Amino acid sequence: MTRHVGRSAIARIVLLTASAVVCWAQSTPQFTVSLNPVTIPGLPSLQSSAWAQSGGKWLLVGGRTNGLHLFVQSSNQGATPPANAFPTASANTNVWVIDPVNQKVYSESLQSTGLSPTIVAQLSGNNAQHAQNGDTLYIIGGYGSDGSGNMITFPYLTAIQVSEAINAIINQQPLAPYIQQTNTFVDCPLAGANAFTSCQGAQQPCKPGPTYQQCIQQQQNSCLLQQHQATTQCASQVQSGSVSGLPTDTGYYARVTGGGMLQAGNYYYLVMGQDFEGLYSTAQGDYGKWPVNQVYTERIAAFWFTPPPYLSAAVLQVWQQDPNDSTTPYHRRDLNVVPELTASGDQNIGVYGGVFVPGQDVAYRNPILIENPSDLTKVSRTAQTYQQMMSQYECAQLSMADQAGGNMIHVFFGGISLYYLDSKTMKLRMDEGLPFIANLSTVVHNSSGVWSEFVSTEPLPGLMGADAMFIPNPSAAAAANGVVLLNQLQGKTLVGWIFGGILAQLPEAGSSKTPATQASNALYEVWVTPGTPPANYWMPAVAPVATAAAPPPKPKP
């Protein structure tokens, strides 16, 4: 579980805005969710992995084979480095194939594949961002050992030809021909920056006097326009295949872990995350040595990928956080980046949860909607006022659209949460210790800006879901971006599977020196039944009303 913070740092998660507007105009969700455990001999215990599927089989790479990371710090007054909180012995160094239909499992060690050291290192890392397009799995960034004893965030894009890789592993054939990697990216923001710098250098000095400030502003606007034009021209050239003479970088924008990546139209959006370099430590005094550096990207970047066998990559556009925005909405990692679908069928991107507000032990609870991502000239990013109650960390997640009702629905399976449902009182309780939970919740919103949230009164099988994989059933009715079309489901439908993740024995499983967690090898079928749910299946996820504390007893005379 790559949280990259000490338990002391995630121990307190509070409301970002006490006066947030919560609208409960929407009705109870008209569906139920059930999990059916599946037993397949030989399933690996994995969390924070990348995955893809082809022909009814799943390909899994990267991640970790243990649970929550260790909470360590230097010793001998800072003279001795901390132990590696992400020990290489617990890295997943195998490539796995799971056949859920025939209940078979295959694997191959990355060390025996003949792949280059940088590919082996990245594919052994964890919390990389990934997306599948057709038969290609793209993996970017991630955190792990570089193979030379250094813990880094990887500056690479790796592409795997999924069906060929699956067949190679099953038939014990060479895997290397089906995996490519690059750290050379055409950099369109740099093309724009170069144009801005050139423009400024060519400007004549403004003359002192009453029009001086106006002259300065006009020159600035002129150079900003040239910057925008150069960035746009670069992106156009990339998409036409004419990249000669365009500037490049060596993975600056790829060096991300704990973010999310989704495809929208022809583009791949790498959303937020961080660049973490070096060993992890819980001691603030260790920062600068362990880790060497930890920088939140505070950005959304649009990429263009050309698939194998001629793998290439480009950064087309970047939306950096406004430095004047005191709410710092992009300062997030370990978040859920999910597909959205409007009632008219437009594909958007949703950002839910994530940590940390600068200078505070506070998680973000207000979602962000990235709209019109299929058109770089129309992209908008809007932070919502709604405050998400549950599952603020990355977890298994299912997205569905009720297009008849105009609702977008996100189902979150457990994970780590500010609130949980008390099984005795059947009321939500806030736990600033940020526990693992066994609750399934759903966030619903529509184009009118109405948001609501519900929690199922039926618990999950355990304290599960954190850094788990939701693998969709390709046979279920869904939009091109993977959003399940709830109105088209005919009765109880297998919509996908949940695999792996972190399984906790205690809600506060990270509070002890030996975390009571493990990587899970549990596999569950996920079934959705549309229609009116049983009475009390869903309850509104609202905070309990605070009551005044009783006065202390009077002292005895």
Buried (B, 14 or more C-beta within 10 A) or exposed (E): BBBBBBBBBBBBBBBBEEEBEBEEEBEBBBBBBBBEEBEBEEBBBBBBBBBBBBEEBBBBBBBBBBBBBBBBBBEEEBEEBBBBBBEEEBBBBBBBBBBBEEBBBBBBEBEEBEBEEBBBBBBBBBBBBBBBBEBBBBBBBBBBBBBEEEBBBBBBBBBBBBBBBBBBBBEEEEBEBBBBBBBBBBBBBBBBBBBBEEBBEEBEEBEEEEEEEEBEEEBBEBBBEBBBEBBBBBBEBBBEEEBEEBBBBEBBBBBBBBBBBBBBBBBBBBBBBBBBBBBBBBBEEBEEBBBBEBEBBBBBBBBBBBBBEEBBBBBBBBBEBEEEEEBBBBBBBBBBBBBBBBBEEEBBBBBBBBBBBEEEBBBBBBBBBBBBBBEBEEBEBEBBBBBBBBBBBBBBBBBBBBBEBBBBBBBBBBBBBBBBBEEEEEEBBBBEBBBBBBBBBBBBBBEEEBBBBBBBBBBBEBBBBBBBBBBBBEEBBBBEBBBBBBEBBEEEBBBBBBBBBBBBEBBBBBBEEEBBBBBBBBBBBBBBBBEEBEEEBBBBBBBEEEEEEEEEEEEEE
